[in-house]
Amino acid sequence: MKIEGCLLSIAVVFALFIGLIIFLLSGEKYSLKLEGYNSPINPDSLVVVGENLIHNGDFEDHDSDMWRFAFQEKEGKILDRVGRNNSRGIMLVLKQDNGRDSFNQSIDLDDPPEVVVVTAWVKTEDLQCEVGAHVVVESSSQAQEHEVRYGSVGVVKSKKVSGNTPWTQLRFAALIHPDTDEIRVFGSVGGGRSRGKVFFDDIQAFPASRRSGPATNNNIQNP
Ligand SMILES: [Ca+2]
């Protein structure tokens, strides 16, 4: 009986070991497969193929609740006269040691575009933090093979802004994995010890293609 128990234990440990090896190998396969979906690509020479995907990106619609706050909700607000040209915009306030703050909008994609081009305006006031303020496009997939990676099939970030920076346009493009069924566009700030204020306004995201040829509408609006 003792020997049988011992053999059973060895068999269980062996099975777990094999399982671990398979998991590690498959993880490597997925990360290789997703290579290229985690860094921005040049937004120039892309062809815009559809309408702006973001709702209330200028924050002028008081009734819209498309934007969701994450992390420290109380520190982020949509307010009059904090946006560009004294319009309505979004303000995130970081106090020392508060860490980070962000807001986001989810967009369902039935037919994912090859690329999404994002433009957003950001301003910072005395923003002191390691990471700075930036815009992020996170793609997720419910496809079975991606669930081992929490559904994330790409995270692409804009350049970062900090200090005292007047209204600046961030513009970048994210390659979208064909299995993507949802993207989330984040305005985000902070990480580590952080303080200061960040303002966002006029956030847009356009489906685009890398194909060449005659464009029907290749002008990205620049509000
Ligand atoms: Ca505005």
Boltz pocket constraint, residues with backbone or C-beta under 6 A from the ligand:
constraints:
  - pocket:
      binder: B
      contacts: [[A, 57], [A, 58], [A, 59], [A, 60], [A, 83], [A, 84], [A, 87], [A, 88], [A, 89], [A, 201], [A, 202]]
      max_distance: 6.0
